[in-house]
């Protein structure tokens, strides 16, 4: 600056300080925009947890616009992609969720990544594994996520964690572990308020465990309470889920007329919501009940509906289950029956194998096909023993 005139120096310093102010102002704008998008992402995740599909879809569009209009921020983008993987599970695009999580693995596992994002990565990875029916893998991911959950000052998130791990333990028949986590989740959801849908679905987990423990009256009572809570708060999907689960309880007790009624109510709700997975599940169960009642024409209608939808979305598990019930009740075909059961064995879905093998054994016993009855009874016993191997796959 040597040799500068005073006027030139004044101009230089003015421009210099102006650039500093401009830089600080821009950094402040970037920070505000990042914080705004961060808050939008928090609200989006809260909406996803409440299973509000339409609202969550609209919010995603708004967030994407906000991200497009802000300076690139890798942490915000990582957070967005993490929540997007959870959103994909909500809208039943499981493969897309898995692909996102796979792409985030390296970054999420870096030591410098903050606690919340590491928690989300392992928790959402567990959810993804659960949705594709790898239940023990799901629990193993949840157990890793548990290392971070206490560092997150959010009671709603702790409740959500207990809720999800309760479902996973239920699926591998660890009923008392499931009940412990479900009761913790229910206590939290009721205390928080504004979580009636989660409180209702948590009651359904408790009821499902009670059903496994043969506490039938208590099971029905809890399901009816959950259905009323969902109906009173206009949580349509949750209400439909309640009727579906109550139908399962009735079918387990061979109360087939009541089971049929519950499944039909659930289907009315799910069809209005256009939830393909839910329609497949409930159509399958309604077909199964109608076949048991000897109403083959009606049963075939719901069987075909479920099968067409399962093929449309490549739902192999229900294709297998539908093949089994058709081969038991509609057209006896031992080859196709065994093919369906083997498809379920390949996926290690031992509960389904045990359930369907025992159903086949009882049906064939009534028909006095004693050799077939003995064969499938034995297969059911073996599958029930296999359920115990699930616990051996859990990382201690």
Legacy VTK file of the C-alpha trace (Angstrom):
# vtk DataFile Version 3.0
C-alpha trace
ASCII
DATASET POLYDATA
POINTS 396 float
0.000 0.000 0.000
3.096 2.175 -0.038
2.680 5.163 -2.354
-1.109 5.222 -2.117
-2.812 8.593 -1.860
-5.082 9.170 1.148
-8.205 9.057 -1.019
-7.087 5.789 -2.605
-6.369 4.310 0.834
-9.796 5.365 2.089
-11.402 3.700 -0.929
-9.301 0.552 -0.443
-10.213 0.189 3.239
-13.874 0.949 2.522
-14.012 -1.819 -0.096
-12.034 -4.173 2.182
-14.350 -3.728 5.162
-17.375 -3.897 2.872
-16.154 -7.289 1.585
-15.728 -8.528 5.171
-19.232 -7.372 6.074
-20.607 -8.915 2.888
-18.850 -12.221 3.682
-20.131 -12.237 7.272
-23.611 -11.303 6.076
-23.546 -14.133 3.500
-22.280 -16.619 6.093
-25.156 -15.530 8.337
-27.652 -16.004 5.477
-26.234 -19.479 4.748
-26.434 -20.372 8.441
-30.051 -19.160 8.689
-31.022 -21.061 5.545
-29.306 -24.222 6.795
-31.050 -23.930 10.158
-34.387 -23.371 8.408
-33.923 -26.493 6.276
-32.767 -28.405 9.370
-35.998 -27.446 11.155
-38.004 -28.485 8.089
-36.236 -31.872 8.136
-37.080 -32.327 11.837
-40.751 -31.600 11.100
-40.675 -33.943 8.105
-39.331 -36.802 10.225
-41.964 -36.145 12.913
-44.663 -36.366 10.211
-43.186 -39.627 8.874
-43.278 -41.147 12.366
-46.963 -40.218 12.573
-47.465 -42.132 9.272
-49.057 -39.108 7.584
-48.156 -40.127 4.045
-49.783 -37.290 2.067
-48.422 -34.568 4.336
-44.943 -36.141 4.348
-44.944 -36.238 0.539
-45.861 -32.545 0.307
-43.216 -31.631 2.876
-40.530 -33.460 0.901
-41.283 -31.329 -2.166
-40.980 -28.138 -0.100
-37.697 -29.282 1.452
-36.199 -30.147 -1.933
-37.031 -26.630 -3.165
-35.425 -25.106 -0.068
-32.271 -27.211 -0.539
-32.038 -26.193 -4.198
-32.099 -22.516 -3.125
-29.393 -22.763 -0.478
-25.614 -22.996 -0.488
-24.456 -26.623 -0.514
-24.108 -27.976 2.999
-22.920 -31.586 3.234
-24.322 -32.111 6.739
-27.780 -30.913 5.671
-27.661 -33.112 2.558
-26.606 -36.110 4.675
-29.489 -35.441 7.069
-31.929 -35.074 4.152
-30.837 -38.372 2.577
-31.029 -40.123 5.940
-34.633 -38.981 6.521
-35.451 -39.735 2.882
-34.438 -43.375 3.468
-37.023 -43.450 6.278
-39.621 -41.796 4.022
-39.073 -44.499 1.374
-40.014 -47.125 3.966
-43.207 -45.217 4.747
-44.263 -45.218 1.081
-43.288 -48.904 0.725
-40.306 -48.359 -1.616
-38.020 -50.659 0.327
-35.340 -51.199 -2.316
-34.881 -47.445 -2.726
-34.470 -47.073 1.033
-31.826 -49.798 1.070
-29.937 -48.151 -1.790
-29.855 -44.793 0.014
-28.564 -46.377 3.232
-25.880 -48.273 1.315
-24.691 -45.012 -0.285
-24.535 -43.306 3.135
-22.702 -46.078 4.993
-19.133 -44.738 4.700
-20.029 -41.169 5.632
-22.397 -42.167 8.448
-19.796 -44.394 10.109
-17.068 -41.714 10.174
-16.063 -40.779 13.719
-16.609 -37.073 13.041
-20.264 -37.653 12.124
-22.452 -36.384 14.960
-24.329 -38.660 17.361
-27.764 -37.979 15.907
-26.785 -38.915 12.344
-24.973 -42.056 13.484
-28.040 -43.037 15.501
-30.312 -42.452 12.508
-28.089 -44.520 10.217
-28.130 -47.604 12.458
-31.769 -47.181 13.477
-32.995 -46.729 9.898
-30.791 -49.625 8.761
-32.570 -51.736 11.369
-35.944 -50.568 10.079
-34.961 -51.422 6.513
-33.871 -54.931 7.549
-37.151 -55.333 9.436
-39.256 -54.346 6.417
-37.488 -56.922 4.237
-38.066 -59.475 7.016
-34.472 -59.904 8.222
-35.597 -59.664 11.831
-32.394 -60.656 13.624
-30.337 -58.290 11.459
-32.840 -55.574 12.353
-32.381 -56.182 16.078
-28.601 -56.218 15.732
-28.726 -52.784 14.065
-31.126 -51.532 16.768
-28.683 -52.666 19.441
-25.926 -50.591 17.821
-28.307 -47.616 17.576
-29.025 -48.013 21.284
-25.459 -46.794 21.990
-26.534 -43.334 20.769
-30.190 -43.114 21.795
-29.475 -41.853 25.318
-27.369 -39.020 23.880
-30.389 -37.679 21.982
-32.539 -35.409 24.195
-35.828 -36.403 22.578
-38.355 -38.474 24.512
-40.432 -39.023 21.357
-37.442 -40.583 19.608
-36.733 -42.876 22.561
-40.383 -43.936 22.467
-40.112 -44.615 18.720
-36.981 -46.697 19.283
-38.681 -48.830 21.959
-41.725 -49.201 19.710
-39.729 -50.487 16.740
-37.516 -52.879 18.688
-40.640 -54.251 20.414
-42.076 -55.193 17.010
-38.828 -56.893 15.973
-38.643 -58.941 19.189
-42.272 -59.961 18.679
-41.450 -61.287 15.204
-38.820 -63.668 16.605
-41.128 -64.777 19.425
-39.198 -63.034 22.193
-42.478 -62.028 23.797
-41.228 -60.809 27.160
-38.483 -58.639 25.613
-41.111 -57.294 23.232
-43.570 -56.517 26.021
-40.890 -54.720 28.067
-40.041 -52.360 25.197
-43.686 -51.932 24.131
-44.791 -50.946 27.627
-41.948 -48.374 27.827
-43.000 -46.971 24.444
-46.680 -46.796 25.411
-45.917 -44.950 28.648
-43.861 -42.375 26.709
-46.385 -41.883 23.889
-49.268 -41.372 26.332
-47.225 -38.891 28.386
-46.156 -36.903 25.313
-49.644 -36.367 23.922
-50.370 -35.931 20.194
-49.092 -39.465 19.576
-52.427 -41.261 19.631
-51.631 -43.264 16.495
-48.385 -44.570 17.969
-50.084 -45.252 21.298
-52.722 -47.266 19.423
-50.211 -49.290 17.396
-48.121 -49.903 20.524
-51.205 -51.340 22.211
-51.514 -53.653 19.206
-47.978 -54.937 19.791
-48.887 -55.626 23.406
-52.053 -57.420 22.274
-50.132 -59.517 19.724
-47.753 -60.693 22.432
-50.691 -61.501 24.710
-52.172 -63.547 21.857
-48.962 -65.580 21.576
-49.226 -66.177 25.324
-52.830 -67.452 24.806
-54.383 -64.609 26.817
-57.304 -64.357 24.407
-59.793 -62.193 26.309
-57.109 -59.653 27.169
-55.912 -59.688 23.554
-59.357 -58.874 22.156
-59.930 -56.176 24.766
-56.643 -54.406 23.995
-57.217 -54.553 20.233
-60.703 -53.053 20.609
-59.300 -50.280 22.796
-56.628 -49.519 20.173
-59.216 -49.493 17.362
-61.385 -47.020 19.294
-58.413 -44.752 19.972
-57.493 -44.749 16.258
-61.102 -44.171 15.163
-61.614 -41.307 17.639
-58.535 -39.525 16.265
-59.310 -40.376 12.618
-56.130 -42.391 12.131
-57.579 -44.465 9.305
-54.592 -46.670 8.516
-54.074 -47.487 12.191
-57.777 -48.260 12.575
-57.554 -50.637 9.608
-54.482 -52.253 11.125
-56.409 -52.774 14.355
-59.261 -54.557 12.577
-56.746 -56.699 10.663
-54.979 -57.715 13.881
-58.257 -58.412 15.667
-59.100 -60.672 12.720
-55.844 -62.544 13.303
-56.817 -63.064 16.942
-60.231 -64.403 15.948
-58.744 -66.702 13.280
-56.246 -68.093 15.798
-59.235 -69.101 17.975
-61.185 -70.460 14.960
-63.836 -67.725 15.379
-64.045 -67.590 11.601
-67.200 -65.463 11.183
-65.782 -62.763 13.456
-62.421 -63.010 11.677
-64.110 -62.548 8.305
-65.982 -59.487 9.542
-62.787 -57.900 10.898
-60.809 -58.515 7.699
-63.619 -57.102 5.554
-63.705 -53.902 7.627
-59.914 -53.615 7.380
-60.021 -54.088 3.600
-62.598 -51.322 3.161
-60.218 -48.961 4.942
-57.033 -50.085 3.160
-58.642 -49.928 -0.280
-59.706 -46.335 0.345
-56.098 -45.576 1.328
-54.652 -47.473 -1.685
-52.126 -49.241 0.560
-51.018 -52.167 -1.586
-49.034 -54.039 1.074
-51.922 -53.792 3.557
-54.429 -54.910 0.914
-52.265 -57.946 0.067
-51.894 -58.960 3.732
-55.582 -58.655 4.546
-56.840 -60.162 1.260
-54.586 -63.160 1.941
-56.032 -63.583 5.427
-59.620 -63.158 4.213
-59.035 -65.769 1.479
-57.555 -68.109 4.091
-60.601 -67.723 6.379
-63.059 -68.210 3.493
-61.203 -71.333 2.314
-61.366 -72.709 5.863
-65.138 -72.091 5.842
-65.476 -73.934 2.509
-66.493 -70.741 0.671
-64.168 -71.386 -2.257
-65.680 -68.999 -4.809
-65.451 -66.012 -2.468
-62.075 -67.150 -1.202
-60.720 -67.434 -4.733
-61.733 -63.816 -5.440
-59.597 -62.497 -2.574
-56.823 -64.994 -3.266
-56.590 -63.741 -6.860
-56.702 -60.099 -5.782
-53.847 -60.635 -3.335
-51.817 -62.653 -5.855
-52.173 -60.061 -8.631
-51.048 -57.267 -6.317
-48.184 -59.335 -4.895
-46.882 -60.002 -8.414
-47.309 -56.338 -9.328
-45.030 -55.156 -6.518
-42.800 -58.281 -6.456
-43.922 -59.337 -2.952
-42.415 -62.836 -2.958
-43.299 -63.713 0.635
-47.027 -63.364 0.020
-46.760 -65.076 -3.352
-45.377 -68.061 -1.425
-48.050 -67.930 1.287
-50.825 -67.643 -1.296
-49.412 -70.607 -3.193
-49.504 -72.660 0.013
-53.117 -71.934 0.973
-54.320 -72.495 -2.603
-52.525 -75.855 -2.654
-54.030 -76.874 0.692
-57.652 -75.831 0.225
-58.510 -75.160 -3.411
-56.552 -77.647 -5.480
-54.471 -80.158 -3.558
-51.011 -80.041 -5.070
-48.244 -81.382 -2.852
-45.510 -80.187 -5.238
-46.717 -76.574 -5.215
-47.412 -76.728 -1.483
-43.821 -77.806 -0.823
-42.537 -75.165 -3.251
-44.340 -72.426 -1.309
-43.073 -73.682 2.049
-39.528 -73.922 0.675
-39.713 -70.304 -0.525
-40.522 -69.309 3.050
-37.758 -71.539 4.431
-35.243 -69.871 2.108
-36.175 -66.551 3.716
-35.941 -68.129 7.201
-39.552 -67.157 7.910
-39.949 -69.962 10.401
-43.110 -68.564 12.018
-44.892 -68.628 8.666
-43.576 -72.099 7.851
-44.724 -73.446 11.229
-48.119 -71.745 10.980
-48.875 -72.979 7.457
-47.476 -76.486 7.947
-49.675 -76.985 11.032
-52.703 -75.603 9.133
-51.975 -78.111 6.337
-51.622 -80.954 8.850
-54.967 -80.162 10.522
-56.761 -79.837 7.187
-55.381 -83.141 5.888
-56.247 -84.861 9.163
-59.898 -83.777 8.713
-59.798 -85.119 5.159
-58.275 -88.361 6.528
-55.123 -87.946 4.462
-53.158 -89.343 7.368
-49.785 -89.634 5.658
-49.880 -85.986 4.513
-51.144 -84.880 7.925
-48.207 -86.583 9.650
-45.693 -85.143 7.157
-46.788 -81.519 7.612
-47.231 -81.845 11.357
-43.584 -82.947 11.571
-42.534 -80.041 9.338
-44.411 -77.643 11.602
-42.608 -78.976 14.678
-39.223 -78.622 12.953
-40.049 -75.034 11.958
-41.054 -74.185 15.530
-37.707 -75.520 16.716
-36.006 -73.337 14.089
-37.620 -70.246 15.618
-35.286 -70.739 18.569
-32.274 -70.401 16.252
-33.222 -66.769 15.616
-31.952 -65.852 19.060
-28.602 -67.472 18.261
-28.190 -65.019 15.363
-28.405 -62.033 17.690
-25.064 -60.400 18.438
-24.468 -60.636 22.178
LINES 1 397
396 0 1 2 3 4 5 6 7 8 9 10 11 12 13 14 15 16 17 18 19 20 21 22 23 24 25 26 27 28 29 30 31 32 33 34 35 36 37 38 39 40 41 42 43 44 45 46 47 48 49 50 51 52 53 54 55 56 57 58 59 60 61 62 63 64 65 66 67 68 69 70 71 72 73 74 75 76 77 78 79 80 81 82 83 84 85 86 87 88 89 90 91 92 93 94 95 96 97 98 99 100 101 102 103 104 105 106 107 108 109 110 111 112 113 114 115 116 117 118 119 120 121 122 123 124 125 126 127 128 129 130 131 132 133 134 135 136 137 138 139 140 141 142 143 144 145 146 147 148 149 150 151 152 153 154 155 156 157 158 159 160 161 162 163 164 165 166 167 168 169 170 171 172 173 174 175 176 177 178 179 180 181 182 183 184 185 186 187 188 189 190 191 192 193 194 195 196 197 198 199 200 201 202 203 204 205 206 207 208 209 210 211 212 213 214 215 216 217 218 219 220 221 222 223 224 225 226 227 228 229 230 231 232 233 234 235 236 237 238 239 240 241 242 243 244 245 246 247 248 249 250 251 252 253 254 255 256 257 258 259 260 261 262 263 264 265 266 267 268 269 270 271 272 273 274 275 276 277 278 279 280 281 282 283 284 285 286 287 288 289 290 291 292 293 294 295 296 297 298 299 300 301 302 303 304 305 306 307 308 309 310 311 312 313 314 315 316 317 318 319 320 321 322 323 324 325 326 327 328 329 330 331 332 333 334 335 336 337 338 339 340 341 342 343 344 345 346 347 348 349 350 351 352 353 354 355 356 357 358 359 360 361 362 363 364 365 366 367 368 369 370 371 372 373 374 375 376 377 378 379 380 381 382 383 384 385 386 387 388 389 390 391 392 393 394 395
